[in-house]
Amino acid sequence: MQNPFIWHDLITPDVEAAKTFYGAVVGWTFEAQMPEYHVAKIKEGGMGGIMAQPDNMKGMPPFWSGYIYVTDVDAACAKIKKLGGKVHREPWDVPHVARMAVVGDPTGANFNIMAPIPQGDSKLPPPSALGAVGWNEAHVGELDKAWAFYSDMFGWTKGTVMPMGEMGDYMLFQIDGKDIGGMMKKMEAMPMPMWLYYFNVDGIDAAAARIVAAGGKIAMGPHQVPGGQWIVSGLDPQGGNFSLLSGTK
């Protein structure tokens, strides 16, 4: 089985401000699922959510997390440990929604795993939908070591490998023969290995302007990447990292 990303969410100290910002920049609408959790919605359905920062995370900058689908969270945690990864929070249940855990690869990049309740076919937006996550990018401590872990753990297959000089290789990875993300050794300026996520927008220049108008900051770009797409990376007003992806400038 090749396990896909099925959800992404933001933990932030100011949910209402984050909803206003991402609604303006990406175009999401929101539905409160519980007092502290708001589902981000696009035309095709829910794509993720925004969650209030719990007390034990006070003072931390906001961050986005990706959730990778598994059929058995407990068995997956055992396998993660066997492959040299870490389980940062042991499996727990969100009643009637999912069982999940917070984990990390052997090089230090963290992510979540999730088994929805009930299991079965979900009606998630396609990765190409506007407002959905169109790209999942891992900046890892050591590329070969990380790739061995993810390929063994989730059955992903290697795509094109693009040399980037002193920065090393940028490796695409695939599910069902389709590129869904990239992986590279993290740059020295990055404080720790991490996953970054790209939201689809229509026109990168206009989207970059919306970032600034809504009170965010441009961290890098906009610029074109191999394959012809355009990206921009930014910070939301609370300091959360995110990126945008478009087929047009």
N, C-alpha and C positions, 0 to 999 in steps of 0.2 A: 504493500500500500504506500502511496505517496501522499503524505499528510499536508494539507494546505493551511494557510492562514485563513481563519474564519471570522476574526473580530479584532478590533483595535480600539483602545480607549486611552483617555487622558486623565491623569490624576493631577489636580490643580487646587491651589488654595482659594480660588475665586471662580466658582462654577458659572455664575451669571455673567461675569466679565468674559470668560472664555466662550460661552455660548454666543454672546454678542459679536466677539471677534471672529470666530470661525464661521458663524452664520454670514457675516459680511464678506469674508475672504473666499470661503469655499462654497457657500450657498446652502449649508445644512439648515434644516429645521429640527426642532427638538421635542421630545415627548418624555415627560417625567415617568420613569418606571418605578422609582421609589424616591423618597425625599432627597437622598444623596446621590442619585444616579439618573442621568438624562441620556436617553438614546438619541444619537445623531442620525437623521433620516434624509434620504435622497428620494428621487422619484421611484426608484426600484426597491426601496425598503430601507431597513436599518443597516448601517454600515459600521457602527461602533458606538461609543458613548463618552460622556464626560462625568467624572466622579469627583466628589469632594475629597480633599486630602485628609486622611485620618490623623488622629492625634499623634500617633507614633511616627508620622512623617513631617510634622510641623518643622518649618525652616528649610526643607529640601526644595529645590527647584521643581517645577512641574515636569512631567515626562509622559511620553506616549509609550504604550506597551502593545505588542502584538500577541495574539492567541493562536496557537497552532492546534489543529484538530487531532485528537487521539480518541480511540474507542474505550480505553481503560486508563484513567489517570494514574491509578496506583501502580499498575504494571509499567506504565511509561516512566514514572519516577524511579522505579527500581532499575530500569534499563539506563536511564540518564546517569544514575550513580555508577553503574557498571561500566559505562563508556567514559567515565572521568568527569562528567558534569556535576552540577550541584543542585540540590533542592533547597531553595531559600525559604519557602513556606510549604509545608506538607499539604496534601490534598484536603480541600474542604468543599462543602456543598453550598451553593446558592439555591435554596429550595425551589423546585419546579423549573429551574433555569439551567443549571450546569454544575458539574464537578470540575474543579480546576486546581492548579498549583502554580507557584512562582518558581522558576528554575533558571539555570544558567549553563552555558557551554563551558568546556574545559579551559577556554582562554579568557573568560570573564564577561562575555556578553549575555545579558539576561533577557528572558522572554517568559511567556506564560503558555501553559498547555490547558486544553479545555475539552471536556466531553459533554456536549449539550444534552439536556433532558427535555423531551425524549430524544433518543438517537433517531437518525433517519435523514432523509433528504431535506436540506434546508433551502430556503428561497433567498439566498444572499445575493446582493448585487454583483454583476460580473465585474472583474477587475478593470474593464474598460469604461465603466459607467462614470459619468461626471460626478465628482464628489466622493467616489470610492477610492480605496487605496490601490493605486496602480503599480506600485513598486515597493518591495521590501528589501532593505539594504543593511547588511551586517558589516560593521567595522570591528574586526576581531583582533585578538592579540597575536595570533599566528595562523596564517591562512590554511596551510596544509593540515594542521591539527584540528582547526575548527571544521574544515570541510569533511574530514574523516568522521567527525562526530555527527554532523547534520545528515550526511548521506547515509550513515549506518542507522541513525535514529529515525529519520523520517522518509527515507527512500528517495530523496531528491536526486536528480541526475545533473551532471555537469554540462553546462553549455559552453559558449564561446569564452575563451580566456584572452583578455586584452592587456598586453604589457603597457605599463605606465611609467617606464623609466625608473628613477630612484624611488618612486612610490610603490613599486612592485606591480603585481598583477591585479587586474579587476576581473573576477570570475563570475559569469552569469550562472544561475542555477534554474532548473526547470521542473515542472510537473506536467506530465502527459505531453512532453515535447515542447511545451510553451515556456518561454522565459517569464519568471515571476519575480525575480529579484537578482541582486548582485552581492558579492562578498569580496572584501579586501582587507589587508592589514591596516589597522587604524593609523592615522597620521600622528606624529609626535605631539601636535598641539591638542589633540583630543584627550581629555583627562582619563578616560577609561574606555574599554571596548563597549560597544552598544549597537543596538538596532535603530535604524532611522526609517521613517515611512513617508511615502510621497502620495499626496492627494491629487486626483485628476481635476484639472481646470480647463476652461476653454480660452486659450490665449494667455501666454505667460507674462507679457508686458502689462496687460490690464490687471492681472492677478497680483503682480508685484506692486503695482500702484495701490491696490486695495489693502495690501499688508501695511503699508505706511499710513494710509488714510485711516485705518482702523486702530492705529496706535502700536503696531508691531515694528520690527526692525528687519532689514535685509541683512542676512549673514553672508550670503554668497550668490553671485549671479545677478540677473538671469544669464544663462548661456546654453548653447546647444551641445548635446552629447552625441556620441556615436549612435547611429541609427536614425538621427534626424529630430529627435524630440528635444524639448526645451525644459529646463528646470530652474528653480530658484529655491534657495534655502533661507529660512527666516526664524525669528523668535517672536512668540506671541507676547502680549503686554506683561504677562507674569513670568516670562523667561523660558517658556517651553520651546524645544526645538521641533521644527517640522519642515517639510519640503513640499513643493508643488511641481506637478508634471503636466506638460501640455504638448500636443502634436503641432501646435502653431505658435508663432511668436506673438 
